Amino acid sequence: MVTREGKVLIYLPEPRGLVSGGRLEPAWMPVFYNPAMEFNRDLSVLVLSSYASLYAPKRPFTVAEPLAATGVRCIRYALESEGVGRVYCGDVDREAYELIEKNVALNGIWHKVSFARRDANALLSDLKGKGVPVLAVDIDPYGSPVPFLDSAINLVGNGGLLMVTATDTAVLEGSKRSKALRRYGCKLQKIPQSKEVAARVLLGYIARAAARYDKWIRPLLSLYVDYYVRVFVLVGRSSSRSLRMVEEELGMLRICKNSLAHFEECEEKDSIGPLWRGDLFDLPLLQDLLARARAQVYLSSQQRIIEILELAREEARLQRFVHQRTDAISSALKARTPKLEEVIGRLREKGYDATPTLFSPTGFRSNAPLSEILSSFLP
């Protein structure tokens, strides 16, 4: 079976017998391919191009994608992303390796894609050992990225880009407390802001892992989309900046009364963390991404990408204020739940800034004191 995604053609395993309830079940395929992740891949192609334009210390540069499955992501990077010279990809599964070979041949890009049948960490370590100058690494596993992050961070070059997906959202959101403590080193519990917490827990773990190699990170784009977290971060090398990052950008999130959450002082019921308390978005990148997304009409998820980036650009100015949720606050106050627009309007009338958030359809960010936020819900 051949299908098209973006500008590439790919062979897929025959889907007969793999359909349930009218939809394809990716986990049943002999080589994993999830059409629902096309948005993820569309966006990643754009981010890699924006990174090349704004932040890459050199062009062309090399990309590593060690969990390649069908190879669609690494082939799209090679053909669609600006600035990419060569892509190294691989998969430990024999059928996946053979499918990557077929797909590289189908798209005629032997000169840009190198592939191997290797364990992901072994592939990354091999590139490091051979001194291959890799500037961008994409870790897109089924489950937690933790087993691969040390190898990825160790490999990515100074000024490079690390792209990470995590689908273990029940852990990152605090529903599985013991596993969150074991896997991410975080004391967590489920709170209304759990989707933002998930992104900040992942970023915090990446930051601590980077610090072990005297490296620092700066998030460019952080999302919780559908059923996964996806983050894009710059990685640099500096022991002093790495230490400053650990001291200033990691901390505990206070769980306040009335379902509020804050990094600063509040009438505290508990706290969770440590997690990332710094920026989630980079405004120059968002501006560049939006321009690219509007121009790339071939992307099947173009409109969704534009809508998400426009909202991210709006909330970026308040990204250091944790979002609050209208439904959770109203429930705690035993009050009517106002429309999101009402709350934002009331806060702006008081002279504060407020925006919706990507992390919840009932959520908003504001620089207003918590007391003023609560008063916006009362008659």
C-alpha positions as CSV (number, residue, x, y, z in Angstrom):
1,M,0.0,0.0,0.0
2,V,1.3,3.5,-1.0
3,T,0.1,6.7,0.5
4,R,1.1,10.3,0.4
5,E,2.0,12.5,3.4
6,G,3.3,16.0,2.9
7,K,5.5,15.9,-0.2
8,V,6.5,12.3,0.2
9,L,5.2,8.9,-0.9
10,I,5.5,6.0,1.6
11,Y,4.9,2.3,1.5
12,L,2.8,1.1,4.5
13,P,2.0,-2.4,5.7
14,E,-1.2,-3.7,4.1
15,P,-4.0,-2.4,6.4
16,R,-6.6,-5.2,5.8
17,G,-7.6,-6.8,9.1
18,L,-6.2,-3.8,11.0
19,V,-9.3,-1.7,11.0
20,S,-11.6,-1.5,14.1
21,G,-14.8,0.6,14.2
22,G,-14.0,2.1,10.8
23,R,-10.6,3.4,11.8
24,L,-7.1,2.1,11.5
25,E,-5.5,0.7,14.6
26,P,-1.8,1.7,14.3
27,A,-0.6,-0.5,17.2
28,W,-1.7,-3.6,15.3
29,M,0.5,-2.8,12.2
30,P,3.7,-4.8,11.9
31,V,5.5,-1.5,11.5
32,F,4.0,1.4,13.5
33,Y,2.4,4.2,11.5
34,N,-0.1,6.5,13.1
35,P,-2.0,8.8,10.6
36,A,-3.2,10.9,13.6
37,M,0.3,12.0,14.1
38,E,0.5,13.7,10.7
39,F,-0.2,17.0,12.5
40,N,2.9,16.4,14.7
41,R,5.0,15.7,11.6
42,D,3.6,18.7,9.6
43,L,4.4,21.0,12.5
44,S,7.9,19.4,13.1
45,V,8.8,20.0,9.4
46,L,8.0,23.7,9.9
47,V,9.8,24.0,13.2
48,L,12.9,22.5,11.7
49,S,12.8,25.1,8.9
50,S,12.2,28.0,11.3
51,Y,15.1,26.8,13.5
52,A,17.3,26.6,10.4
53,S,16.4,30.2,9.6
54,L,16.6,31.7,13.1
55,Y,18.9,29.8,15.3
56,A,21.0,27.1,13.5
57,P,24.7,27.9,14.0
58,K,25.4,26.4,10.6
59,R,23.7,25.2,7.4
60,P,23.3,22.6,6.1
61,F,23.1,20.6,9.2
62,T,22.5,16.9,10.2
63,V,19.4,15.5,11.9
64,A,19.1,12.2,13.8
65,E,15.8,10.3,14.2
66,P,16.5,7.0,15.9
67,L,12.9,5.7,16.2
68,A,12.0,5.9,12.6
69,A,9.4,3.0,12.0
70,T,8.3,3.6,8.4
71,G,10.8,6.4,7.9
72,V,8.1,8.9,7.0
73,R,9.4,11.6,9.5
74,C,13.0,11.4,8.5
75,I,12.2,11.4,4.8
76,R,10.0,14.4,5.2
77,Y,12.8,16.2,7.1
78,A,15.1,15.5,4.2
79,L,12.7,16.7,1.5
80,E,10.6,19.4,3.1
81,S,12.7,21.1,5.8
82,E,15.1,24.0,4.9
83,G,18.7,23.7,6.0
84,V,18.8,19.9,6.4
85,G,21.8,18.3,4.8
86,R,21.6,14.7,5.9
87,V,19.2,12.7,8.1
88,Y,20.4,9.6,10.1
89,C,17.5,7.3,11.0
90,G,17.0,3.8,12.2
91,D,14.8,1.2,13.9
92,V,15.7,-2.0,15.7
93,D,12.8,-3.9,14.0
94,R,13.8,-5.8,10.9
95,E,10.5,-5.1,9.1
96,A,10.8,-1.4,9.9
97,Y,14.3,-1.3,8.6
98,E,13.2,-2.9,5.3
99,L,10.3,-0.5,5.0
100,I,12.6,2.5,5.5
101,E,14.8,1.2,2.7
102,K,11.9,0.9,0.4
103,N,10.6,4.4,1.3
104,V,14.0,6.0,0.8
105,A,14.2,4.3,-2.6
106,L,10.6,5.3,-3.5
107,N,11.5,9.0,-2.9
108,G,14.9,8.8,-4.5
109,I,16.8,10.4,-1.6
110,W,19.7,8.0,-1.0
111,H,22.0,11.0,-1.0
112,K,20.3,12.6,2.0
113,V,19.1,9.8,4.2
114,S,21.3,7.2,6.0
115,F,19.5,4.4,7.9
116,A,20.5,1.5,10.0
117,R,18.9,-1.4,11.9
118,R,20.0,-0.4,15.3
119,D,18.7,0.2,18.8
120,A,17.9,3.9,19.3
121,N,20.4,4.6,22.0
122,A,23.1,2.5,20.1
123,L,22.5,4.6,17.0
124,L,22.8,7.9,18.8
125,S,25.9,6.7,20.7
126,D,27.5,5.5,17.5
127,L,27.0,8.9,15.8
128,K,28.5,10.5,18.9
129,G,31.5,8.1,18.9
130,K,32.1,8.7,15.2
131,G,32.1,12.4,15.7
132,V,29.2,13.1,13.4
133,P,28.2,16.7,14.0
134,V,24.4,16.4,14.6
135,L,22.5,19.6,15.3
136,A,19.0,18.3,15.6
137,V,17.6,15.2,17.3
138,D,14.0,14.0,17.2
139,I,12.8,11.6,19.9
140,D,9.3,10.4,19.1
141,P,8.6,7.1,21.0
142,Y,5.5,5.3,21.8
143,G,5.4,6.0,25.6
144,S,8.0,7.8,27.6
145,P,11.1,9.5,26.0
146,V,13.1,9.1,29.2
147,P,15.1,6.1,28.1
148,F,16.5,8.0,25.1
149,L,17.0,11.5,26.4
150,D,20.6,11.1,27.8
151,S,21.9,9.8,24.5
152,A,20.0,12.5,22.6
153,I,21.2,15.4,24.7
154,N,24.8,14.1,24.7
155,L,24.7,14.0,20.9
156,V,23.0,17.2,20.0
157,G,25.5,20.0,19.1
158,N,26.0,23.4,20.7
159,G,23.1,25.6,19.5
160,G,21.2,22.5,18.4
161,L,17.5,21.6,18.5
162,L,16.0,18.8,20.5
163,M,12.4,17.7,19.6
164,V,10.7,15.3,22.0
165,T,7.3,13.6,22.2
166,A,5.8,11.9,25.3
167,T,2.6,9.9,25.2
168,D,2.8,8.7,28.9
169,T,0.5,11.6,29.8
170,A,-1.2,9.9,32.7
171,V,2.2,9.9,34.4
172,L,3.1,13.4,33.4
173,E,-0.3,14.8,34.5
174,G,0.0,13.3,38.0
175,S,-2.5,10.4,37.7
176,K,0.2,7.8,38.4
177,R,2.2,9.4,41.3
178,S,4.7,6.6,42.1
179,K,5.6,6.2,38.4
180,A,6.0,10.0,38.1
181,L,8.4,10.0,41.0
182,R,10.4,7.0,39.6
183,R,10.4,8.1,36.0
184,Y,10.6,11.9,36.1
185,G,11.8,12.5,39.7
186,C,8.7,14.6,40.4
187,K,6.2,14.6,43.2
188,L,2.9,15.1,41.4
189,Q,-0.8,14.9,41.8
190,K,-3.7,15.6,39.4
191,I,-4.8,19.2,39.4
192,P,-6.9,21.2,37.0
193,Q,-3.8,22.6,35.2
194,S,-2.5,19.0,34.6
195,K,-1.9,19.5,30.8
196,E,0.4,22.4,31.4
197,V,2.0,20.5,34.3
198,A,2.7,17.7,31.9
199,A,4.6,19.9,29.5
200,R,6.5,21.6,32.4
201,V,7.4,18.2,34.0
202,L,8.9,17.0,30.7
203,L,10.8,20.2,30.2
204,G,12.1,20.1,33.7
205,Y,13.3,16.6,33.2
206,I,15.1,17.5,30.0
207,A,16.6,20.5,31.7
208,R,18.0,18.4,34.5
209,A,19.3,15.8,32.0
210,A,21.0,18.6,30.0
211,A,22.6,20.0,33.1
212,R,24.4,16.7,33.7
213,Y,26.3,17.4,30.5
214,D,26.9,21.1,31.3
215,K,24.2,22.0,28.8
216,W,21.2,24.4,29.0
217,I,17.9,24.4,27.2
218,R,15.5,27.1,26.0
219,P,12.0,26.1,25.0
220,L,10.8,27.3,21.6
221,L,7.4,25.6,21.5
222,S,5.6,23.4,24.1
223,L,2.3,21.7,23.3
224,Y,-0.2,19.2,24.7
225,V,-2.1,18.0,21.7
226,D,-4.6,15.2,21.4
227,Y,-3.0,12.5,23.6
228,Y,0.7,13.6,23.8
229,V,3.1,16.3,24.8
230,R,5.4,17.7,22.2
231,V,8.3,20.1,23.0
232,F,11.0,21.8,20.9
233,V,14.0,23.2,22.8
234,L,17.3,24.8,21.9
235,V,20.3,23.2,23.5
236,G,23.5,25.0,24.3
237,R,26.8,24.2,26.1
238,S,27.8,26.3,29.0
239,S,28.4,25.2,32.6
240,S,27.6,28.6,34.1
241,R,24.4,29.0,32.1
242,S,23.4,25.4,32.9
243,L,23.8,26.1,36.6
244,R,21.8,29.3,36.3
245,M,19.1,27.4,34.5
246,V,18.8,24.9,37.3
247,E,18.8,27.6,40.0
248,E,16.3,29.9,38.3
249,E,14.1,27.9,35.9
250,L,13.3,24.9,38.0
251,G,11.0,24.9,41.0
252,M,7.8,23.8,42.7
253,L,4.3,24.7,41.7
254,R,2.1,25.7,44.5
255,I,-1.4,24.3,44.6
256,C,-3.5,27.1,46.1
257,K,-7.0,27.2,47.5
258,N,-10.0,27.4,45.2
259,S,-8.3,25.3,42.4
260,L,-5.7,28.0,41.7
261,A,-2.0,27.2,41.0
262,H,1.0,29.6,41.1
263,F,4.8,29.6,41.2
264,E,4.8,32.4,43.8
265,E,3.3,32.7,47.2
266,C,-0.3,31.9,47.8
267,E,-2.6,30.3,50.4
268,E,-1.0,27.0,49.8
269,K,-2.5,23.6,50.2
270,D,0.3,21.6,48.7
271,S,3.0,21.8,46.0
272,I,4.2,19.6,43.1
273,G,7.5,19.4,41.2
274,P,10.2,20.2,40.6
275,L,9.2,21.3,37.2
276,W,10.1,23.9,34.5
277,R,8.9,27.3,35.6
278,G,10.4,29.3,32.7
279,D,9.1,30.2,29.2
280,L,7.2,27.7,27.1
281,F,7.3,29.6,23.8
282,D,9.7,31.7,21.7
283,L,7.9,34.6,20.1
284,P,10.3,35.1,17.1
285,L,9.9,31.4,16.3
286,L,6.1,31.6,16.5
287,Q,6.1,34.6,14.1
288,D,8.3,32.8,11.6
289,L,6.3,29.6,12.0
290,L,3.0,31.4,11.3
291,A,4.4,32.9,8.1
292,R,5.6,29.5,6.9
293,A,2.4,27.7,7.9
294,R,0.3,30.2,5.9
295,A,2.4,29.6,2.8
296,Q,2.5,25.8,2.9
297,V,-0.9,25.0,1.4
298,Y,0.1,21.4,0.8
299,L,0.0,20.5,4.5
300,S,-3.1,18.6,5.4
301,S,-3.2,20.1,8.9
302,Q,-2.4,23.7,7.8
303,Q,-5.4,25.3,9.3
304,R,-5.1,23.6,12.7
305,I,-1.4,24.6,12.9
306,I,-2.3,28.2,12.1
307,E,-5.0,28.3,14.8
308,I,-2.7,26.7,17.4
309,L,0.2,29.0,16.6
310,E,-2.0,32.1,16.7
311,L,-3.2,31.2,20.2
312,A,0.4,30.4,21.3
313,R,1.5,33.8,20.1
314,E,-1.2,35.5,22.1
315,E,-0.5,33.6,25.4
316,A,3.3,33.9,25.0
317,R,3.3,37.3,26.7
318,L,1.8,35.7,29.8
319,Q,3.6,32.3,29.7
320,R,5.2,32.6,33.1
321,F,1.8,32.8,34.7
322,V,0.3,29.3,35.1
323,H,-3.1,29.1,33.5
324,Q,-6.3,28.8,35.6
325,R,-9.5,27.1,34.6
326,T,-13.0,28.7,34.8
327,D,-14.8,25.5,35.5
328,A,-12.5,24.4,38.3
329,I,-12.6,27.8,40.1
330,S,-16.4,28.0,39.8
331,S,-16.7,24.6,41.2
332,A,-14.5,25.4,44.2
333,L,-16.4,28.7,44.8
334,K,-19.8,26.9,44.2
335,A,-20.6,29.7,41.7
336,R,-22.0,29.8,38.2
337,T,-19.3,29.1,35.6
338,P,-18.9,32.2,33.5
339,K,-17.9,32.2,29.9
340,L,-14.2,32.3,29.3
341,E,-14.6,35.6,27.4
342,E,-16.4,37.1,30.4
343,V,-13.6,36.4,32.8
344,I,-10.9,37.7,30.4
345,G,-13.0,40.8,29.8
346,R,-13.5,41.5,33.5
347,L,-9.7,41.1,34.2
348,R,-8.9,43.4,31.3
349,E,-11.4,46.0,32.5
350,K,-9.5,46.0,35.8
351,G,-6.3,46.9,34.0
352,Y,-4.7,43.4,33.9
353,D,-3.8,41.3,30.9
354,A,-5.5,38.0,30.2
355,T,-5.5,35.5,27.3
356,P,-6.9,32.1,26.5
357,T,-4.5,29.1,26.7
358,L,-3.7,26.2,24.4
359,F,-3.7,23.8,27.4
360,S,-7.5,24.0,28.2
361,P,-10.6,25.2,26.4
362,T,-11.8,26.6,29.7
363,G,-8.3,28.0,30.7
364,F,-6.8,31.5,30.8
365,R,-3.6,33.2,31.7
366,S,-3.4,36.5,33.6
367,N,-1.0,38.7,35.4
368,A,-3.7,39.6,37.9
369,P,-3.2,38.8,41.6
370,L,-5.0,35.6,42.6
371,S,-7.5,37.6,44.7
372,E,-8.5,39.6,41.6
373,I,-8.9,36.5,39.6
374,L,-11.3,35.0,42.2
375,S,-13.2,38.3,42.5
376,S,-13.9,38.0,38.7
377,F,-16.1,35.0,39.4
378,L,-18.2,36.5,42.1
379,P,-21.3,38.7,41.6
